[in-house]
Amino acid sequence: MAALVVIGLFVAGSLVVWAVKAFIGVLFYVLVGALIVGGVVFIAGKVRKSVGGSSRRQLR
């Protein structure tokens, strides 16, 4: 009976470790994706301003 409890705890622990690793992996990829998208939006805004040639200072 005690062996079944130990085996059950081992299986449950293995599942928890696997789930936490999977969650951290997904979180990492979401964070990297958000940084990439944010960087592209930032750079596109800078390029659009420099190519357009119009800014609030020039309109005055």
N, CA, C and O atoms as a printed pandas DataFrame, in Angstrom:
     atom_number atom_name residue_name chain_id  residue_number  x_coord  y_coord  z_coord
0              1         N          MET        A               1    0.822   -1.198    0.000
1              2        CA          MET        A               1    0.000    0.000    0.000
2              3         C          MET        A               1    0.868    1.264    0.000
3              4         O          MET        A               1    0.571    2.227   -0.708
4              5         N          ALA        A               2    1.926    1.252    0.788
5              6        CA          ALA        A               2    2.797    2.424    0.854
6              7         C          ALA        A               2    3.507    2.644   -0.474
7              8         O          ALA        A               2    3.788    3.781   -0.853
8              9         N          ALA        A               3    3.795    1.561   -1.176
9             10        CA          ALA        A               3    4.465    1.686   -2.471
10            11         C          ALA        A               3    3.559    2.398   -3.474
11            12         O          ALA        A               3    4.030    3.185   -4.295
12            13         N          LEU        A               4    2.245    2.115   -3.401
13            14        CA          LEU        A               4    1.311    2.778   -4.308
14            15         C          LEU        A               4    1.239    4.279   -4.027
15            16         O          LEU        A               4    1.131    5.084   -4.951
16            17         N          VAL        A               5    1.298    4.646   -2.758
17            18        CA          VAL        A               5    1.285    6.062   -2.395
18            19         C          VAL        A               5    2.534    6.751   -2.927
19            20         O          VAL        A               5    2.450    7.849   -3.477
20            21         N          VAL        A               6    3.684    6.119   -2.769
21            22        CA          VAL        A               6    4.940    6.696   -3.257
22            23         C          VAL        A               6    4.905    6.823   -4.777
23            24         O          VAL        A               6    5.317    7.846   -5.324
24            25         N          ILE        A               7    4.422    5.804   -5.453
25            26        CA          ILE        A               7    4.334    5.849   -6.917
26            27         C          ILE        A               7    3.359    6.947   -7.347
27            28         O          ILE        A               7    3.633    7.684   -8.294
28            29         N          GLY        A               8    2.232    7.056   -6.659
29            30        CA          GLY        A               8    1.254    8.097   -6.973
30            31         C          GLY        A               8    1.827    9.483   -6.780
31            32         O          GLY        A               8    1.607   10.367   -7.609
32            33         N          LEU        A               9    2.558    9.686   -5.697
33            34        CA          LEU        A               9    3.184   10.986   -5.454
34            35         C          LEU        A               9    4.238   11.302   -6.512
35            36         O          LEU        A               9    4.366   12.446   -6.949
36            37         N          PHE        A              10    4.986   10.284   -6.916
37            38        CA          PHE        A              10    5.996   10.486   -7.953
38            39         C          PHE        A              10    5.344   10.882   -9.275
39            40         O          PHE        A              10    5.813   11.801   -9.946
40            41         N          VAL        A              11    4.272   10.201   -9.650
41            42        CA          VAL        A              11    3.572   10.510  -10.907
42            43         C          VAL        A              11    2.970   11.904  -10.835
43            44         O          VAL        A              11    3.081   12.678  -11.786
44            45         N          ALA        A              12    2.329   12.234   -9.710
45            46        CA          ALA        A              12    1.732   13.561   -9.564
46            47         C          ALA        A              12    2.804   14.648   -9.601
47            48         O          ALA        A              12    2.615   15.683  -10.240
48            49         N          GLY        A              13    3.903   14.424   -8.933
49            50        CA          GLY        A              13    4.994   15.390   -8.945
50            51         C          GLY        A              13    5.579   15.573  -10.331
51            52         O          GLY        A              13    5.896   16.694  -10.730
52            53         N          SER        A              14    5.725   14.485  -11.066
53            54        CA          SER        A              14    6.241   14.561  -12.429
54            55         C          SER        A              14    5.299   15.368  -13.314
55            56         O          SER        A              14    5.747   16.178  -14.126
56            57         N          LEU        A              15    3.999   15.149  -13.159
57            58        CA          LEU        A              15    3.025   15.909  -13.946
58            59         C          LEU        A              15    3.070   17.397  -13.613
59            60         O          LEU        A              15    2.961   18.237  -14.507
60            61         N          VAL        A              16    3.228   17.725  -12.342
61            62        CA          VAL        A              16    3.295   19.132  -11.936
62            63         C          VAL        A              16    4.553   19.790  -12.502
63            64         O          VAL        A              16    4.496   20.911  -13.007
64            65         N          VAL        A              17    5.677   19.101  -12.420
65            66        CA          VAL        A              17    6.920   19.656  -12.955
66            67         C          VAL        A              17    6.796   19.866  -14.459
67            68         O          VAL        A              17    7.229   20.897  -14.973
68            69         N          TRP        A              18    6.210   18.901  -15.175
69            70        CA          TRP        A              18    6.021   19.022  -16.612
70            71         C          TRP        A              18    5.111   20.202  -16.941
71            72         O          TRP        A              18    5.398   20.965  -17.863
72            73         N          ALA        A              19    4.013   20.359  -16.193
73            74        CA          ALA        A              19    3.070   21.448  -16.455
74            75         C          ALA        A              19    3.711   22.808  -16.189
75            76         O          ALA        A              19    3.490   23.752  -16.948
76            77         N          VAL        A              20    4.498   22.919  -15.125
77            78        CA          VAL        A              20    5.149   24.195  -14.811
78            79         C          VAL        A              20    6.179   24.538  -15.892
79            80         O          VAL        A              20    6.277   25.693  -16.305
80            81         N          LYS        A              21    6.935   23.559  -16.344
81            82        CA          LYS        A              21    7.910   23.805  -17.412
82            83         C          LYS        A              21    7.205   24.239  -18.693
83            84         O          LYS        A              21    7.665   25.153  -19.377
84            85         N          ALA        A              22    6.099   23.592  -19.017
85            86        CA          ALA        A              22    5.355   23.961  -20.223
86            87         C          ALA        A              22    4.815   25.380  -20.101
87            88         O          ALA        A              22    4.872   26.148  -21.061
88            89         N          PHE        A              23    4.292   25.736  -18.930
89            90        CA          PHE        A              23    3.748   27.076  -18.720
90            91         C          PHE        A              23    4.839   28.136  -18.826
91            92         O          PHE        A              23    4.631   29.181  -19.443
92            93         N          ILE        A              24    5.986   27.877  -18.234
93            94        CA          ILE        A              24    7.091   28.838  -18.297
94            95         C          ILE        A              24    7.583   28.974  -19.737
95            96         O          ILE        A              24    7.920   30.077  -20.169
96            97         N          GLY        A              25    7.628   27.873  -20.484
97            98        CA          GLY        A              25    8.031   27.935  -21.885
98            99         C          GLY        A              25    7.085   28.784  -22.712
99           100         O          GLY        A              25    7.524   29.610  -23.512
100          101         N          VAL        A              26    5.777   28.583  -22.521
101          102        CA          VAL        A              26    4.787   29.376  -23.255
102          103         C          VAL        A              26    4.901   30.840  -22.858
103          104         O          VAL        A              26    4.842   31.723  -23.713
104          105         N          LEU        A              27    5.063   31.098  -21.577
105          106        CA          LEU        A              27    5.192   32.476  -21.094
106          107         C          LEU        A              27    6.420   33.148  -21.704
107          108         O          LEU        A              27    6.367   34.322  -22.071
108          109         N          PHE        A              28    7.510   32.418  -21.813
109          110        CA          PHE        A              28    8.735   32.959  -22.417
110          111         C          PHE        A              28    8.498   33.342  -23.875
111          112         O          PHE        A              28    8.888   34.427  -24.305
112          113         N          TYR        A              29    7.858   32.452  -24.635
113          114        CA          TYR        A              29    7.615   32.746  -26.040
114          115         C          TYR        A              29    6.641   33.907  -26.218
115          116         O          TYR        A              29    6.797   34.700  -27.146
116          117         N          VAL        A              30    5.646   34.020  -25.349
117          118        CA          VAL        A              30    4.716   35.154  -25.416
118          119         C          VAL        A              30    5.456   36.455  -25.117
119          120         O          VAL        A              30    5.229   37.467  -25.780
120          121         N          LEU        A              31    6.335   36.430  -24.124
121          122        CA          LEU        A              31    7.100   37.624  -23.770
122          123         C          LEU        A              31    8.033   38.036  -24.916
123          124         O          LEU        A              31    8.121   39.217  -25.251
124          125         N          VAL        A              32    8.714   37.078  -25.507
125          126        CA          VAL        A              32    9.607   37.384  -26.630
126          127         C          VAL        A              32    8.802   37.923  -27.812
127          128         O          VAL        A              32    9.224   38.877  -28.466
128          129         N          GLY        A              33    7.659   37.324  -28.085
129          130        CA          GLY        A              33    6.806   37.803  -29.172
130          131         C          GLY        A              33    6.318   39.217  -28.930
131          132         O          GLY        A              33    6.285   40.028  -29.854
132          133         N          ALA        A              34    5.936   39.524  -27.689
133          134        CA          ALA        A              34    5.472   40.877  -27.371
134          135         C          ALA        A              34    6.603   41.886  -27.525
135          136         O          ALA        A              34    6.376   42.994  -28.011
136          137         N          LEU        A              35    7.810   41.524  -27.122
137          138        CA          LEU        A              35    8.952   42.421  -27.293
138          139         C          LEU        A              35    9.254   42.659  -28.768
139          140         O          LEU        A              35    9.575   43.780  -29.161
140          141         N          ILE        A              36    9.154   41.629  -29.577
141          142        CA          ILE        A              36    9.416   41.781  -31.008
142          143         C          ILE        A              36    8.362   42.673  -31.649
143          144         O          ILE        A              36    8.695   43.578  -32.416
144          145         N          VAL        A              37    7.094   42.424  -31.340
145          146        CA          VAL        A              37    6.018   43.247  -31.917
146          147         C          VAL        A              37    6.152   44.691  -31.457
147          148         O          VAL        A              37    5.995   45.612  -32.260
148          149         N          GLY        A              38    6.438   44.902  -30.183
149          150        CA          GLY        A              38    6.621   46.262  -29.680
150          151         C          GLY        A              38    7.784   46.961  -30.355
151          152         O          GLY        A              38    7.689   48.145  -30.678
152          153         N          GLY        A              39    8.869   46.257  -30.571
153          154        CA          GLY        A              39   10.023   46.843  -31.251
154          155         C          GLY        A              39    9.719   47.204  -32.687
155          156         O          GLY        A              39   10.147   48.251  -33.175
156          157         N          VAL        A              40    8.979   46.338  -33.369
157          158        CA          VAL        A              40    8.612   46.621  -34.767
158          159         C          VAL        A              40    7.696   47.836  -34.835
159          160         O          VAL        A              40    7.862   48.686  -35.710
160          161         N          VAL        A              41    6.734   47.928  -33.924
161          162        CA          VAL        A              41    5.830   49.089  -33.912
162          163         C          VAL        A              41    6.621   50.363  -33.623
163          164         O          VAL        A              41    6.384   51.392  -34.255
164          165         N          PHE        A              42    7.551   50.305  -32.682
165          166        CA          PHE        A              42    8.369   51.472  -32.338
166          167         C          PHE        A              42    9.215   51.914  -33.533
167          168         O          PHE        A              42    9.263   53.098  -33.865
168          169         N          ILE        A              43    9.877   50.956  -34.171
169          170        CA          ILE        A              43   10.737   51.281  -35.316
170          171         C          ILE        A              43    9.896   51.780  -36.489
171          172         O          ILE        A              43   10.297   52.718  -37.178
172          173         N          ALA        A              44    8.746   51.171  -36.722
173          174        CA          ALA        A              44    7.888   51.621  -37.824
174          175         C          ALA        A              44    7.420   53.048  -37.578
175          176         O          ALA        A              44    7.336   53.837  -38.520
176          177         N          GLY        A              45    7.114   53.395  -36.335
177          178        CA          GLY        A              45    6.718   54.767  -36.021
178          179         C          GLY        A              45    7.844   55.747  -36.280
179          180         O          GLY        A              45    7.623   56.826  -36.830
180          181         N          LYS        A              46    9.051   55.375  -35.885
181          182        CA          LYS        A              46   10.211   56.246  -36.125
182          183         C          LYS        A              46   10.453   56.426  -37.624
183          184         O          LYS        A              46   10.701   57.539  -38.086
184          185         N          VAL        A              47   10.381   55.338  -38.373
185          186        CA          VAL        A              47   10.612   55.413  -39.812
186          187         C          VAL        A              47    9.522   56.242  -40.477
187          188         O          VAL        A              47    9.810   57.050  -41.360
188          189         N          ARG        A              48    8.289   56.052  -40.067
189          190        CA          ARG        A              48    7.179   56.796  -40.659
190          191         C          ARG        A              48    7.345   58.293  -40.412
191          192         O          ARG        A              48    7.082   59.106  -41.299
192          193         N          LYS        A              49    7.778   58.654  -39.209
193          194        CA          LYS        A              49    7.990   60.073  -38.905
194          195         C          LYS        A              49    9.130   60.643  -39.742
195          196         O          LYS        A              49    9.022   61.755  -40.259
196          197         N          SER        A              50   10.218   59.893  -39.881
197          198        CA          SER        A              50   11.372   60.421  -40.609
198          199         C          SER        A              50   11.097   60.496  -42.105
199          200         O          SER        A              50   11.578   61.414  -42.770
200          201         N          VAL        A              51   10.341   59.561  -42.642
201          202        CA          VAL        A              51   10.049   59.568  -44.075
202          203         C          VAL        A              51    8.994   60.623  -44.398
203          204         O          VAL        A              51    9.082   61.309  -45.416
204          205         N          GLY        A              52    7.996   60.745  -43.524
205          206        CA          GLY        A              52    6.914   61.691  -43.769
206          207         C          GLY        A              52    7.390   63.128  -43.768
207          208         O          GLY        A              52    6.865   63.953  -44.516
208          209         N          GLY        A              53    8.355   63.436  -42.961
209          210        CA          GLY        A              53    8.908   64.769  -42.927
210          211         C          GLY        A              53    8.057   65.775  -42.185
211          212         O          GLY        A              53    8.466   66.926  -42.037
212          213         N          SER        A              54    6.905   65.388  -41.720
213          214        CA          SER        A              54    6.076   66.349  -40.996
214          215         C          SER        A              54    6.041   65.970  -39.525
215          216         O          SER        A              54    5.833   64.809  -39.174
216          217         N          SER        A              55    6.241   66.942  -38.689
217          218        CA          SER        A              55    6.121   66.739  -37.257
218          219         C          SER        A              55    5.389   67.920  -36.675
219          220         O          SER        A              55    5.109   68.884  -37.387
220          221         N          ARG        A              56    5.078   67.869  -35.419
221          222        CA          ARG        A              56    4.331   68.977  -34.805
222          223         C          ARG        A              56    5.162   70.245  -34.768
223          224         O          ARG        A              56    4.615   71.345  -34.849
224          225         N          ARG        A              57    6.454   70.110  -34.648
225          226        CA          ARG        A              57    7.309   71.297  -34.598
226          227         C          ARG        A              57    7.335   72.007  -35.950
227          228         O          ARG        A              57    7.398   73.236  -35.989
228          229         N          GLN        A              58    7.290   71.284  -37.031
229          230        CA          GLN        A              58    7.360   71.882  -38.356
230          231         C          GLN        A              58    6.036   72.536  -38.741
231          232         O          GLN        A              58    6.014   73.433  -39.584
232          233         N          LEU        A              59    4.933   72.099  -38.136
233          234        CA          LEU        A              59    3.637   72.664  -38.501
234          235         C          LEU        A              59    3.418   74.041  -37.907
235          236         O          LEU        A              59    2.560   74.779  -38.391
236          237         N          ARG        A              60    4.160   74.416  -36.878
237          238        CA          ARG        A              60    3.945   75.721  -36.237
238          239         C          ARG        A              60    4.369   76.858  -37.054
239          240         O          ARG        A              60    4.241   78.006  -36.628
